[in-house]
Amino acid sequence: MTGRDMAAGQTAKGRTVTLAAAALVFNALVWGVSWWPFRQLQGYGLHPLWATALMYLMIVTGLLLVQFKAWRGFAAHPQLWLLGLAAGLTNIGFNWAVTVGDVVRVVLLFYLMPAWSVLVAWLLLGEKPTAASLLRLLLAMTGVLIVLKAPDSAWPVPQGAADWLAIGGGFSFAVTNGLLRKFAHAPGNTCMLAMFGGSGLMATLAALLGMSLHLVPGPALHADGIPVLLGLSLAFMASNAALQYGAARLAAGTTAIVMLTEILFASLSSAALDAAELTPRVLLGGSLIVLAAVLASVAPSAEKGSTGAK
């Protein structure tokens, strides 16, 4: 191979890495600003649970049109219903929380996911936590206690439904990642169908339960909200494709670090639109949570898990 060929190969590799990183940043951008269209849809009469259900119904329909045979994988891997359940709870928690809560606070609590992964890997995969992973868990939990400690609260506990939804969504996201590792032998398109289908089904069931308890209004959408719903669905489809492209071409640690830009996009957009309060306490606690996530990303490969999609 000539020097020119080697240079061309290095250039092509560098271009691929750049495109992969850009794809992951796009994925983080979509999720980081998704709170705004969800709030717009709620203003048009569509609760975030119904928005999630309709959105994933359209995504599943699109996926089956492109890869109809994906459903056949369930015959050989019926346990994938667990993956659908975990992914569904993840989306219910995150989408509902960012619609009704302080966006930065919600995203920070959701990104306890790397810390929860320590416990999930122990329970699901039999991977005993190392001293380093326990230290990261302690660091993240310290950060969340600082975030949760409100001036008018004697104890650092969740202050409302949005906090609980964000914490539960982050834990479910960790379970989703753990199950993706556990079911790594299953076809990728079937896993994707399980996650998207589970998200739509769980959101529908949760919305129906909420209606029966008079917590969630019935599905209603003003005509002006239809373009928002369609645009959000297309954005999530594109962001998932970008995640799959980027994660397949970059190291897992690099992928996890780049995905943390979601916090940046959420913070900047919500602060600009008065949907969050960036107090010194939140910034300090958030810094510890992000530091724990970064440390998890650069940990030895034996400690790492797979990166799943919301």
N, C-alpha and C positions, 0 to 999 in steps of 0.2 A: 504494500500500500504506500503510495507516495505521500509526501508531506501535504500536498494540496488536498488529497482525498481525506487525510486525517483532519485537516482543518475544516473541510466541508462537513465531516461527520460530527465534529465538536460543535459547529455552528447549528446543525440540525438538532442535535441533542439539547443545546441551549435554548433553541426556539421552542422545542417541545416542553421543556421545563417551564419556560415563561408562560406558554399557553395554559399549561396545567395549573400553575399558580393563579393565573388570571381567572380560570374557570372556577377555582375554589373561592376566590374573592367575590366573584359574581354570585355564587351560592350563598355566601355569608351576607352579601348585600340584600338579596331577596328576603332572607329570613330576618335580617336585622331591621328592615323597614316594613315587614309584613304587618306590624301592628297597625299601621295607618289604614290600609285597605280594610282590615278587619273592623276597625272602628267606623270607617265609612259605611260598610255594609250594615253594621248595627244601626247606624243612623238612618239607613234606608229601610229598616224594619226586619233585618235578618240577623238573628242571634248568632254568635260565633260558632255554636255547636251545629246549627243548621248550615251555616256557611261552610264549615269543615266537611260536613256530610255531603253536600252538593258538589263541592270542589273535588273531593276524592272520588265521587261517583263518576264525574266527567273524566278524571285522570285514569281510572280503571277502565272505563269504556275505550279511551284512546289507546291504552296499553294493549287491550285485548284485540283491538283492530289491527295493531301492528304485529303483536306476538300472541295470536289466539291460543297456540299450543301451550302457553305458560301454565294454564290451569291444570294440565295433566300431571305436573310435578307433585300435586297434592296427593295423588294416589300412592306414590312411593314415599312421600314425606308428610303424613297427616299431622305430625307434631308441629308443623309450621303454623297451626292455628295459635300457638302460644306467641309466635313472633307477631302475628296480626294483632293479638290482644295487647302486647306491650307497645307496639307502634301506635295503636289506637289511643291508648292512655296517654302516650307522649304528646300526641297532637291535641287531644282534648285539654290537657293541662296547659300546654304552651299557648295555644291559640286563644283559649278563653282568658288566661291570665293577662296576656299583653293587651287584650281588648278592654279590660276593666281595671287594671292595676297600673302602678308606676312602672313604666317600661324598663328603665335601667335596673330597678330593684328586681323585677321579674326575671330579666335576662341573667342577672348575676346569680340569683337563686337557682335558676335552671342550670347554669353552668357549674353547679356542684357535681355534674355528671362524672367527671374524671375521679372525683373522690368516692362517689357511690360505686364506681367500677371496681374499686378495691374489694368491697364487700360482695358485690355481685359475682366477681370472678372466683371468690372463695366458695360461695354457695353453689353456683352453677357449674363451675369448671374444676373445682377442687384445687385451685391455685392459692396456696397459703400466702398471706400478705407478708412482704418483706419489711424490714425496718424502715427502708426508704419510703415505701408505699404508705405505711402507717404514719410517717412523719408528714407526708403530703396530705393525708386525710385529716390529721390534726390541724395543719395549716389552713386547709379549706374550711374546716368547721369553726376555727377561730374567726376567719373572715366572715362567715355567715352569721355568727353571733353578734359581730360588730354591726353588720347590716341590719339585723333584726332588732337591735336595741334602740327603740324609739325614745325620744325625750320624755314622753308621757307614759312610758311603760316601765314598770319596776323590773321586769325580766325580759331577756332577749327571746321573745317567742313570736311566731307568725302573727301579723296584725290584721289579717283578714283572709277572705277567700282567695284573693290573687296570690298571696304568699304561699298558701297551701297548695294551690294548683301548680305554681312554679316549682316548688320543691318536689311534689309528686310527679310532675312531668319530667324533671331532670332525673329522678330515680328510674322512671320508666324508660327513659332514653338509655340509661346505663344497662338496664335489663335487655333492651333491644340489641345493643351492641354485643352483650354477652351471648344472647341467643344466636346472633349472626355468626359468632365464632363457633358456637356449639353445633350449628347446622351448616357449617361451611361446605359440606359435601353436597348440599341441595343445590339445584339449578338456580343461578342468579336471577333469571327472569321470574321464576316462581316465588322466590323470596321477595322480590319487588312487588309482585302481585299480592302476596300475603300482607305486606306492610301497608300498601295503598288500600287494599280491600278492607283490611282490619281497621284502618283509620276511618274509612267511610262508615263501616258498619257500627263501630263503637260510638262514633259521634252521633249516629242516628238513634241508637239505643239510649245514649245519655240524654239526648234532646227529648225523646219520648218520656223517659223517666222524669226529667225536669218539668215537662208539661203536666204530668200527672200530679206532681208535687207543687204546681203553680209557681215554679222557679224560672221556667223558660217559656216564653211566649211561642205560639204556633208559628210555623214558617210563613213568612210574608216578606215580599221584596218589591219595593218600588221599582218601576221600569228603569229609572235612572241608575239603579244599582246593578243591573244586569251586565253592563260593560265592565264594571269593577270586578264582579265575580268571575267573568270569563277571563279577564286580564290576570287576575290573581292565580287562576287555575293554570293558565299558560306559563306564568312566571314560575310556579312551583314545578311544573313539568320540565321546563328549561333548566331550573336550578338543580334538579335531581340528575339530569343528564350531565350537567357541568360537574357535579360532585363525583359521579361515576368516572368521568373522563379524568378529572384531576387526581382523584385518590388512586387510580390505577397506575399513574405515572410518577407519583412522588412518594417518598418514604412516609410511613405512617406518622412519624413524629412531625414531619414538615406539614403534612395535611392537617393534623390537629392544631398546630400553632396558627396556620393561616386561617383556619375556621374560627379562631378566637376573634378575628376582625369583626365578626358578627356583633360582638359587644360594642366595638367602636361605632359601627354603623347605627346600632340601636341607640347608643348614648347621644351621638351627634344629632340624629333626626328627632329624637324625642325631646332633647333639650331645646332644639330650635323651634319646636312646635308646642312647647310647654306641656309635654306629656310625662315629664320626669323632673325630679328634684335632685340635683347633683350636690349633696351636702358633703362636707369633709368626712363625716362618718361613713357615708356610702362609698366614697372614693377610697378610704382606707381599707374598709372591709372588702370592697371589690378588688383592690390590688392584691390582697392575700389570696382570694379565690382564683384570680387569673394567674398568680405566681404558682399556685398548686397545679393548675392545669398545664402551665408551661413545663414545670418539672416533670409532670406525668408524660408529656410529649417527648421529652429528651431522655426519658428513662431507658435503661437497657432493653433491647427488643424482647427479651423473655418476659418482661412485665407488661408488654403492651397488648391491647386488644384491637379489634377491627373497628373501623369507623363506619357507623351506620348513618342512614339518612332519616330525617324526621318525617 
